[in-house]
């Protein structure tokens, strides 16, 4: 489970970096407009990563709570 989260996070980070570099190389905007566009994109991506991490944390907490509940044996 943790490996999937790390892989997801690494993929998101790599995609963001590659996207940022490509945006700088091919952007038709210059100066302040480009800076604002990059800042907006970074904010959006950071929000998506935070939401994904929070959802994953809640899933793991729910799973942990299920595991902590007493198991009933039927005989």
N, CA and C atoms as an extended XYZ file, in Angstrom:
225
Properties=species:S:1:pos:R:3:atomname:S:1:resname:S:1:resid:I:1 pbc="F F F"
N         0.823       -1.192        0.000 N   UNK     1
C         0.000        0.000        0.000 CA  UNK     1
C         0.870        1.261        0.000 C   UNK     1
N         1.862        1.286        0.859 N   UNK     2
C         2.709        2.472        0.961 CA  UNK     2
C         3.498        2.682       -0.330 C   UNK     2
N         3.883        1.571       -0.961 N   UNK     3
C         4.630        1.691       -2.216 CA  UNK     3
C         3.790        2.375       -3.290 C   UNK     3
N         2.495        2.066       -3.310 N   UNK     4
C         1.614        2.696       -4.293 CA  UNK     4
C         1.539        4.199       -4.065 C   UNK     4
N         1.427        4.593       -2.806 N   UNK     5
C         1.353        6.018       -2.492 CA  UNK     5
C         2.648        6.718       -2.888 C   UNK     5
N         3.779        6.106       -2.572 N   UNK     6
C         5.076        6.699       -2.926 CA  UNK     6
C         5.204        6.784       -4.443 C   UNK     6
N         4.782        5.731       -5.136 N   UNK     7
C         4.852        5.740       -6.598 CA  UNK     7
C         3.934        6.816       -7.176 C   UNK     7
N         2.736        6.948       -6.611 N   UNK     8
C         1.809        7.984       -7.065 CA  UNK     8
C         2.403        9.369       -6.848 C   UNK     8
N         2.928        9.601       -5.673 N   UNK     9
C         3.512       10.901       -5.355 CA  UNK     9
C         4.704       11.196       -6.257 C   UNK     9
N         5.561       10.200       -6.475 N   UNK    10
C         6.724       10.393       -7.346 CA  UNK    10
C         6.277       10.698       -8.775 C   UNK    10
N         5.246       10.010       -9.232 N   UNK    11
C         4.724       10.264      -10.573 CA  UNK    11
C         4.149       11.662      -10.715 C   UNK    11
N         3.389       12.088       -9.694 N   UNK    12
C         2.830       13.443       -9.721 CA  UNK    12
C         3.931       14.498       -9.720 C   UNK    12
N         4.928       14.298       -8.901 N   UNK    13
C         6.030       15.249       -8.811 CA  UNK    13
C         6.806       15.300      -10.126 C   UNK    13
N         7.095       14.144      -10.684 N   UNK    14
C         7.821       14.096      -11.954 CA  UNK    14
C         7.018       14.767      -13.066 C   UNK    14
N         5.730       14.469      -13.117 N   UNK    15
C         4.874       15.088      -14.124 CA  UNK    15
C         4.824       16.595      -13.983 C   UNK    15
N         4.756       17.061      -12.740 N   UNK    16
C         4.723       18.503      -12.497 CA  UNK    16
C         6.025       19.164      -12.949 C   UNK    16
N         7.144       18.528      -12.658 N   UNK    17
C         8.436       19.093      -13.060 CA  UNK    17
C         8.585       19.123      -14.581 C   UNK    17
N         8.241       18.022      -15.229 N   UNK    18
C         8.346       17.970      -16.690 CA  UNK    18
C         7.398       18.994      -17.312 C   UNK    18
N         6.182       19.062      -16.792 N   UNK    19
C         5.222       20.042      -17.297 CA  UNK    19
C         5.707       21.463      -17.117 C   UNK    19
N         6.330       21.731      -15.989 N   UNK    20
C         6.854       23.071      -15.732 CA  UNK    20
C         7.961       23.452      -16.697 C   UNK    20
N         8.857       22.520      -16.932 N   UNK    21
C         9.959       22.787      -17.866 CA  UNK    21
C         9.418       23.013      -19.276 C   UNK    21
N         8.487       22.163      -19.702 N   UNK    22
C         7.909       22.330      -21.043 CA  UNK    22
C         7.143       23.643      -21.159 C   UNK    22
N         6.457       24.021      -20.099 N   UNK    23
C         5.726       25.297      -20.121 CA  UNK    23
C         6.688       26.463      -20.295 C   UNK    23
N         7.814       26.407      -19.619 N   UNK    24
C         8.798       27.483      -19.753 CA  UNK    24
C         9.395       27.527      -21.158 C   UNK    24
N         9.613       26.346      -21.733 N   UNK    25
C        10.248       26.292      -23.046 CA  UNK    25
C         9.316       26.750      -24.169 C   UNK    25
N         8.038       26.432      -24.068 N   UNK    26
C         7.120       26.673      -25.175 CA  UNK    26
C         6.050       27.717      -24.884 C   UNK    26
N         6.163       28.398      -23.792 N   UNK    27
C         5.124       29.354      -23.404 CA  UNK    27
C         5.116       30.571      -24.325 C   UNK    27
N         3.928       30.963      -24.791 N   UNK    28
C         3.837       32.166      -25.611 CA  UNK    28
C         3.874       33.434      -24.756 C   UNK    28
N         3.625       33.289      -23.474 N   UNK    29
C         3.624       34.439      -22.563 CA  UNK    29
C         5.041       34.759      -22.107 C   UNK    29
N         5.196       35.944      -21.563 N   UNK    30
C         6.505       36.285      -21.013 CA  UNK    30
C         6.315       37.055      -19.719 C   UNK    30
N         7.359       37.133      -18.959 N   UNK    31
C         7.377       37.964      -17.760 CA  UNK    31
C         6.339       37.616      -16.721 C   UNK    31
N         5.617       38.648      -16.267 N   UNK    32
C         4.659       38.517      -15.166 CA  UNK    32
C         3.539       37.528      -15.477 C   UNK    32
N         3.050       37.545      -16.717 N   UNK    33
C         1.954       36.636      -17.080 CA  UNK    33
C         2.385       35.181      -16.938 C   UNK    33
N         3.602       34.878      -17.390 N   UNK    34
C         4.119       33.519      -17.279 CA  UNK    34
C         4.331       33.140      -15.819 C   UNK    34
N         4.876       34.057      -15.034 N   UNK    35
C         5.073       33.788      -13.606 CA  UNK    35
C         3.746       33.493      -12.921 C   UNK    35
N         2.724       34.256      -13.243 N   UNK    36
C         1.409       34.042      -12.632 CA  UNK    36
C         0.824       32.698      -13.057 C   UNK    36
N         1.002       32.372      -14.328 N   UNK    37
C         0.488       31.100      -14.832 CA  UNK    37
C         1.187       29.931      -14.133 C   UNK    37
N         2.489       30.021      -13.972 N   UNK    38
C         3.245       28.969      -13.289 CA  UNK    38
C         2.815       28.876      -11.833 C   UNK    38
N         2.669       30.006      -11.174 N   UNK    39
C         2.244       30.010       -9.770 CA  UNK    39
C         0.864       29.380       -9.621 C   UNK    39
N        -0.046       29.693      -10.531 N   UNK    40
C        -1.388       29.109      -10.487 CA  UNK    40
C        -1.338       27.595      -10.673 C   UNK    40
N        -0.517       27.154      -11.617 N   UNK    41
C        -0.388       25.720      -11.874 CA  UNK    41
C         0.209       25.001      -10.675 C   UNK    41
N         1.241       25.581      -10.089 N   UNK    42
C         1.867       24.977       -8.908 CA  UNK    42
C         0.868       24.912       -7.762 C   UNK    42
N         0.107       25.963       -7.556 N   UNK    43
C        -0.909       25.962       -6.497 CA  UNK    43
C        -1.959       24.880       -6.741 C   UNK    43
N        -2.387       24.758       -7.984 N   UNK    44
C        -3.396       23.747       -8.320 CA  UNK    44
C        -2.857       22.342       -8.075 C   UNK    44
N        -1.631       22.087       -8.539 N   UNK    45
C        -1.029       20.770       -8.351 CA  UNK    45
C        -0.793       20.468       -6.878 C   UNK    45
N        -0.342       21.461       -6.132 N   UNK    46
C        -0.124       21.258       -4.698 CA  UNK    46
C        -1.441       20.925       -4.006 C   UNK    46
N        -2.507       21.586       -4.398 N   UNK    47
C        -3.819       21.288       -3.832 CA  UNK    47
C        -4.262       19.870       -4.152 C   UNK    47
N        -4.023       19.437       -5.387 N   UNK    48
C        -4.384       18.074       -5.780 CA  UNK    48
C        -3.592       17.048       -4.980 C   UNK    48
N        -2.307       17.300       -4.788 N   UNK    49
C        -1.477       16.382       -4.008 CA  UNK    49
C        -1.951       16.347       -2.563 C   UNK    49
N        -2.265       17.514       -1.997 N   UNK    50
C        -2.765       17.552       -0.613 CA  UNK    50
C        -4.072       16.779       -0.483 C   UNK    50
N        -4.979       16.975       -1.444 N   UNK    51
C        -6.262       16.260       -1.389 CA  UNK    51
C        -6.053       14.752       -1.508 C   UNK    51
N        -5.182       14.336       -2.421 N   UNK    52
C        -4.918       12.908       -2.594 CA  UNK    52
C        -4.294       12.319       -1.334 C   UNK    52
N        -3.366       13.048       -0.730 N   UNK    53
C        -2.724       12.570        0.495 CA  UNK    53
C        -3.735       12.490        1.637 C   UNK    53
N        -4.613       13.462        1.735 N   UNK    54
C        -5.627       13.457        2.798 CA  UNK    54
C        -6.609       12.304        2.605 C   UNK    54
N        -7.025       12.058        1.369 N   UNK    55
C        -7.917       10.932        1.098 CA  UNK    55
C        -7.246        9.616        1.462 C   UNK    55
N        -5.990        9.495        1.105 N   UNK    56
C        -5.249        8.258        1.415 CA  UNK    56
C        -5.102        8.088        2.916 C   UNK    56
N        -4.820        9.171        3.629 N   UNK    57
C        -4.686        9.109        5.082 CA  UNK    57
C        -5.993        8.648        5.711 C   UNK    57
N        -7.105        9.196        5.237 N   UNK    58
C        -8.404        8.804        5.784 CA  UNK    58
C        -8.704        7.334        5.485 C   UNK    58
N        -8.358        6.882        4.277 N   UNK    59
C        -8.548        5.468        3.940 CA  UNK    59
C        -7.741        4.571        4.868 C   UNK    59
N        -6.495        4.948        5.101 N   UNK    60
C        -5.642        4.150        5.984 CA  UNK    60
C        -6.146        4.170        7.421 C   UNK    60
N        -6.627        5.309        7.890 N   UNK    61
C        -7.181        5.378        9.244 CA  UNK    61
C        -8.416        4.495        9.367 C   UNK    61
N        -9.279        4.500        8.358 N   UNK    62
C       -10.459        3.635        8.376 CA  UNK    62
C       -10.063        2.167        8.382 C   UNK    62
N        -9.093        1.815        7.581 N   UNK    63
C        -8.612        0.440        7.531 CA  UNK    63
C        -8.018        0.026        8.875 C   UNK    63
N        -7.254        0.910        9.486 N   UNK    64
C        -6.673        0.625       10.794 CA  UNK    64
C        -7.763        0.428       11.837 C   UNK    64
N        -8.789        1.243       11.793 N   UNK    65
C        -9.898        1.117       12.744 CA  UNK    65
C       -10.599       -0.231       12.577 C   UNK    65
N       -10.768       -0.671       11.339 N   UNK    66
C       -11.376       -1.985       11.094 CA  UNK    66
C       -10.512       -3.095       11.678 C   UNK    66
N        -9.207       -2.963       11.523 N   UNK    67
C        -8.299       -3.988       12.033 CA  UNK    67
C        -8.263       -4.010       13.552 C   UNK    67
N        -8.501       -2.894       14.187 N   UNK    68
C        -8.478       -2.821       15.646 CA  UNK    68
C        -9.743       -3.391       16.284 C   UNK    68
N       -10.811       -3.512       15.527 N   UNK    69
C       -12.064       -4.017       16.079 CA  UNK    69
C       -11.901       -5.495       16.420 C   UNK    69
N       -12.527       -5.914       17.540 N   UNK    70
C       -12.397       -7.316       17.946 CA  UNK    70
C       -12.990       -8.246       16.886 C   UNK    70
N       -12.307       -9.335       16.695 N   UNK    71
C       -12.765      -10.332       15.741 CA  UNK    71
C       -13.661      -11.333       16.467 C   UNK    71
N       -14.778      -11.662       15.881 N   UNK    72
C       -15.714      -12.607       16.483 CA  UNK    72
C       -15.543      -13.954       15.801 C   UNK    72
N       -15.346      -14.993       16.642 N   UNK    73
C       -15.215      -16.344       16.102 CA  UNK    73
C       -16.561      -17.043       16.206 C   UNK    73
N       -16.993      -17.617       15.126 N   UNK    74
C       -18.219      -18.402       15.121 CA  UNK    74
C       -17.836      -19.871       15.139 C   UNK    74
N       -18.370      -20.573       16.123 N   UNK    75
C       -18.031      -21.999       16.223 CA  UNK    75
C       -19.246      -22.853       16.135 C   UNK    75
